[in-house]
Amino acid sequence: MLKGYHYSLLASAIAFALPTHAAETSTSTTADRTDNLTVVGNWLDNADPDSVVLDHPGARTIVSSQQVKEKGAETVSEALRGIPGVQVQENNGTGGSDVSLNVGVRGLTSRLSPRSTIMMDGVPLAVAPYGQPQLSMAPLSMGNIQSIDVIRGGTAVRYGPQNVGGVINFVSKEIPKTFGGGVSTQTEGAEHGGLKTLTSASIGGTADNGFGAELLYSGLHGQGYRANNDNTDIDDFMLKTRYDFTDKDQLTANFHYYNASAGMPGGLTAAQYKANPFQSVRRYDQFEGRRQDMSFKYRHQEEDSQLEVLTYFTKSFRTSDIQSGIGTGVNLGKSRLAAAPRHYTTWAIEPSYSRMFRIWDMAHEVTVGYRYLNETSDEKGYRSGWYDPDTTFSAPDAKENYYQHSSGGSEAHAVYIDDAVNVGNWTITPGVRYENIKTHVSDGFANIDRNKSYSEPLPSLNVMYHLSDSWKLFANANTSFGSLQYFQLTRGGSGGQPAPGLEPEKAYTYEVGTRYDDTVVKAELTAFYIDFNNQLQYINNTIGWTTLGATRHEGIELALNYDLSEWAPALEGMSLYTTYTYTKATAQKGEFAGKDLPFYSRQVFTVGSRYQTGNWVWNLDGFAQSGQRSPGSADAGNGYITEETPDGQYGDIPGWMVWNARGEYDFGPAWSNLTLGAGVKNLFDQRYFTRSTDNNYGKYVGEPRTYFVQASVKF
């Protein structure tokens, strides 16, 4: 499969993991290691980067809220940028607002993030995890988030579906043990556009009887750096409660409400971009959405066992108004507005049980889990009458012509079991997930009524070797599965069958790597390989989805952090870090065989420093990515396009690099822990762009030099 690739990379990984501060020659005795083990249970709980990550048998990164703050990140997209293996596309196309999320992992498509299981506190963020996994609405705001857990490998058995790109779990702020709260704000602005402000607040605590509660708010409001991107209004509320009614029993209940609207400035032609890359020719394009969800979790924890029952309900609505169509005849040169209101519900229950068994010199942690998930969808389409986009200033009514109405749902049963076998210095975890899915969808306008059923066993194997308490080697092989989505089922085809070639997606992921952490040096090196046997590709709203065929994704991820205080006392408080990812993602069949997939960079690089002295913190970091491709579709018969087309949607995209700088001063407890910060993103005003090929196609300029100020207090 990779021939000698894995073996040579493993040798390199071992060599790399021998830092100046040599690891201990061995861990404690085998008996001591197995005797000291306690049950882990849910892998997403208590995700401490200094312990949980070290012992995870796959590539994993946890980003804290402090790191997000020091990036100056106001949005989820900014917070994820720079994580090894993760590529975030600038907001563009029909995902061109601050409400959406466009993230791809290891060369997988980033448009609306369909290839990763993305959750908040273990609850999927997708409006319909099986039938509509795209995140045109990512219902969270960064001010409510405590950390981001990005697990790129080794979790396919526990979490799904759509996990070929791993798992991303946003962890909301924890209920404090004592009563307290905080308020923070960040305002940013550039030479173009206006000001945009992220505000967050929280208050809560825990009583002596074990009951705790916290109220959270985070909102993003203001203007972007392009014209017609001036109405971002995001409000995110959470009420979290927890009751520890015994030393071993805990019940949590979370209630969440999210409401958002934002403009989508749209793509530009090559000529329009050259004239003014910050302009917009789509004054009416916008996105709106809201979500209400609640989750309840019961946990019983013993030293050698854990029982957990999670149930959640979500109700989501999203709609968009997008300028579309070019008139002919008497309507020549005119446009019309298309609206797509959609309603979804999801209900799920997931019990799981973990038990530690000790047999001879081995310790087994066996986990058995089951998830039942039921989702519904109702999707409509409207069009306005024709209007002149250059002279009409009153917004046209997009609900004049009702032309589409589809409804459907999915019922999914997932059963999983794994066994973490600890013997000697080895941890070997075989497991299997079994998905049974029934999906139906109907469209009265197209006279479509289709039903699909899938049953898939998804085996996995994770292996870790503990060279020492600080140094680990790992390898894993995992299987992922994605059923056909509602839109894929209704577009094209005849009778009870979808368009030719559209089949469920299945992929096999392999990793081998090493991780080292002695608190001075933190390092990770991973080689990965993804064999995606039948990837589907979205073209546009007219063509819909088509088969891209088999794709191959391979590469290396590197992360290194070094505390320089070990070198000299004068460097106390200073650390350096860098990450580097090399990815090669190519089609394996058809006209584009051997050529790069669209919209990913082969190389992504970050470098930075953090210096804390007294009450001051100083940050300087750089981010770079190599060029990308937008070659068009093999089905179009235009070949693999590398030169820019006049409409701006096809052609190569140059690489770019930006630098960011920030400073902060903490006034301490006497001032209610008042902290003031200021910084600059894209320090040298590097001009860069991306493209979109969907209905809102064209060129999109990247963020220009942007200034920001921050303030926060705690009480």
Secondary structure, DSSP 8 states (H G I E B T S, - for coil): --TTHHHHHHHHHHHHT--SS---S--S-HHHHHHT------TTTT--TTTTTTT-SS-EEEEEHHHHHHHT--SHHHHHTTSTTEEE--SBTTB-STT---EEETT---TT--SSEEEETTEE-SSBTTTB---SS----GGGEEEEEEE-SS-TTTS-SS-TT-EEEEEE----SSSEEEEEEEEEEESSS-EEEEEEEEEEEE-TTSEEEEEEEEEEEE--SSTT---EEEEEEEEEEEE--SSSEEEEEEEEEEEEEEE----B-HHHHHH-TT--S-SS-EEEEEEEEEEEEEEEE-SSEEEEEEEEEEEEEEEEEEEE----GGGTT-BEEEE--EEEEEEEEEEEEEEEEEETTEEEEEEEEEEEEEEEEEEEEEE---B-TTT--S---TTSEEEEEEEEEEEEEEEEEEEEEEETTEEEEEEEEEEEEEEEEEETTTTEEEEEEEEEEEEEEEEEEESSSSEEEEEEEEEEEE---HHHHHSS--TT--STT---EEEEEEEEEEEEESSSEEEEEEEEEEEEEEEEEEEETTTEEEEEEEEEEEEEEEEEEEEGGGT-GGGTTEEEEEEEEEEEEEE-SSTTTTSB-SS--SEEEEEEEEEEETTEEEEEEEEEE--B-----GGGTS-S--S--TTSSSS-B--EEEEEEEEEEE--GGGTT-EEEEEEESTT----EEEE-STT-EEEE----EEEEEEEEE-
